[in-house]
Amino acid sequence: MNNKIIVKPQSIRTVSIAKNTYVNELNNLLYPNTKKELPEILFMTTYPPRECGIATYSQDLIKALNNKFKNSFKIKICALESDNEQHTYNDAIKYILNTDHPNAFINLANQINSNVNLQMVLIQHEFGLFKNNEADLKQFIKTLQKPVIVVFHTVLPRPNASLEVNVQEIAREAHAVIVMTNSAAKLLVRDYNVPIDKITIIQHGTHLVPHSDKEELKIKYKLTGKKILSTFGLLSSGKSIQTTLEALPEIVKKNKDVLFLIIGKTHPSVAKEEGEKYRLMLEAKIENLQLLDHVRFINCFLPLPELLELLQLTDIYLFTSNDPNQAVSGTFSYAISCGCPIISTPIPHACEVLKNNAGIIIDFNDSKQLAKKTNILLHNEQLRKNISANGLHRIAPTAWENAAIAHAMLFEKIGEENISLHYKIPIVNLDHIKKLTTHFGMIQFSIINQPDIDSGYTLDDNARAMVALCQQYELTKDYNDLKYIQIYFDFIKYCLQPDGYFLNYVDEEYNFTKQNNTTNLEDSNGRAIWALGYLNSISNILPEELAKDASITIQSALRNVFEIHSTRSMAFIIKGVYYYNTKRASDQNISIIKKLADRLVQMYKHEADKEWNWFESYLTYGNSILPEAMLCAWLATDKLIYKEIAKSSFDFLLSKIFTKNSIHVISNKGWLNKENKSATSPIGGEQPIDVAYTILALNKFDAVFKNEDYFQKMVIAFDWFLGNNHLHQIIYNPCTGGCYDGLEEDYINLNQGAESTVSYLMARLVLEKSLKRVEKNIPIRTVNQNKSLKFLRSKIKHINRF
């Protein structure tokens, strides 16, 4: 029973609400005799409909945690209130704590201690929330028999003795402390003597946004022709908006089309104490400075989508807080994530994030500096773009998805055996695939998530895209997918030359480029045959004309396959002919497969020894394709040596790229050589395509050998896209449907090009097919008979929710 507990002084009143029991669709299949609740984590925080920064912060964080880890733990909420600040909440709230009543703290502690499912408590701490009851809070933490995490939203420098002791006592009783900036962590260590190993830095989360066209958004909001300056947040004197107003006359002299948007209602606490005094002062100043045509108030608490659009259309975001101790600002973070060039006063957060040309810092209350820097930016579009791009790369690790990962990893660490992380599989999102695709084909590169038509098109990308959309069509039978299959197929035919070979590179005007004369195109030819073979393998569900055309085209492409000797190209051809042969079996197909597979066998025999079971003297890119091709050759021919080499080479590869719980594919920063076989691949330089190819191969091996180890590794590899990598950051962007281009040593390449985006989609679709296969075939067992089923259960249950 999920009950809402309202904690009042002297007593605890239980209000029964509708039962909301966690349901695992496959519990009856996997564990018919067991029912196990997920562990619970209690968040003590202000929460909407209360309007304050911490309430919004917690709502966004909890949403992200549920989106990524819903099958790992449950988040419960204790809403913080006071006598002057009370609200009606939805069913997400389990407890309500009135901080003005001392007895409420101890009553709540007792309730928490008696809840066996509740594993830990996270407290969002701001001094104003507990200003009259810090002693009760400390006693509450001491009374709890569960691990406690405290998030300090403010860490003040040079504390007096009372403040220092207060923070020290809270930190001492907590199992972990979270702060949002490096400077806050340093203050805790230096001024409060909090041990560094107790502190975790998790930056304020930001929203992923689609980075829509700025001019289109201005049209939508009737701001065409305006240069938009903006600031947002709940209004109070601490925002020092008058600093901007006093700078505006000088800005307007050089920019007649400037409009300054002041977005946000007055802070509820401020409104209660002094009404609209601050806003009225700003309105009077606007009139005195004759700025009525250049300032607009948006006096409301905007819905998030509308707020993010207004920030995306902003040309310059102005952050003018006059509080040097303001550790972090959510409004500031959101603006950067929307691509706004920032001009900011030097709060610690700004000084950390905006360094190295990611923004501009001005002094507190300095309107002259603000006017000068704003005019420089308004007259230099390229500088605005550069600052925006630098800011986006700097703020990317703070996406709410990454904040959720960081919190979940801390929960897992503190919860020890009680919490095990399982990443939730995202729904399929074709938005970026479609955005990259013109009537002619798929564009090669993107700048962030904006297709770069100047990069042209490649056969490689369109071949992979056709495989992915064929996989999608197999699963959905959505006729809209056929449009894209046809586009990619037509592009492949466009690249097929009369002599039976393919060209790879096509510019934005549909001309073949000189790069085709200077680059080895064998791999591209192999990928094209793989794609054509896969298209033919689903001919029974294709329109008749397309199926017939696909068969004719692959026959033309197979004329010269024996002239191709690139290792991976031969593997791609084997895969393509294998798929083609599943629908149009022929002696010619088997002959091609055998001849190319025999070449790979000879390569393997030449290089392999007891410690190096591989086809070459090095491991480079696209390694998984080789054993997968050998397995396909065995499936087509029944020639046993193909199967033996497939398994021995694949298991060898897996031993080099997998640890117990993660994958680290061979880096393009350094291949793994036979002579130095014990070396590890350098950190960084991991490409989505290599992870995806590994998942495709694991799927094939799992289907053939029915070895659960292959399935587990497939899920682990897919989790690489979702954050299970050395940076613990997302590679797949669920907002755009795009996939970032690479995982480097200390950053993510945020460009979302065709190769990475299609690679993710192939991996995602193959995983879904595999999960459905496992769901159908896995036998009913008890928990003790096979512990790995716990792992499988957490993944399989997503499928019925798509």
Secondary structure, DSSP 8 states (H G I E B T S, - for coil): --EEEEEETTEEEEEE--------TTHHHH-TT------EEEEEE--TTS-SHHHHHHHHHHHHHHHHHTTT-EEEEEEEEBTTB-----TTEEEEEETT-HHHHHHHHHHHHT-TTEEEEEEEE-GGGGTT-HHHHHHHHHH--S-EEEEES---SS--HHHHHHHHHHHHHSSEEEESSHHHHHHHHHHH---GGGEEE----B-------HHHHHHHTT-TT-EEEEEESSB-GGG-THHHHHHHHHHHHH-TTEEEEEE--B-HHHHHHHTTHHHHHHHHHHHHTT-TTTEEEE-S---HHHHHHHHHT-SEEEE----TT----HHHHHHHHTT--EEE---HHHHHHSTTTTSEE--TT-HHHHHHHHHHHHT-HHHHHHHHHHHHHHHGGGBHHHHHHHHHHHHHHHHGGG------------HHHHHHB-SS-BEEEEETTEEEEEEEEEHHHHHHHHHHHHHHHHHH--THHHHHHHHHHHHHHHHB-TTS-B--EE-TTS-B-THHHHS--HHHHHHHHHHHHHHHHTGGGS-HHHHHHHHHHHHHHTTTGGG---HHHHHHHHHHHHHHHHHS--HHHHHHHHHHHHHHHHHHHHH-BTTB-SSSSEE-SSTTHHHHHHHHHHHHH--HHHHHHHHHHHHHHHHHHB-SS-B----TT--EEGGGTT----SS-B-HHHHHHHHHHHHHHHHHH--HHHHHHHHHHHHHHHT-STT---SEETTTTEE-SEE-SS-EE----HHHHHHHHHHHHHHHHHHHHHHHH-----GGG-THHHHHHHHHTTGGG-
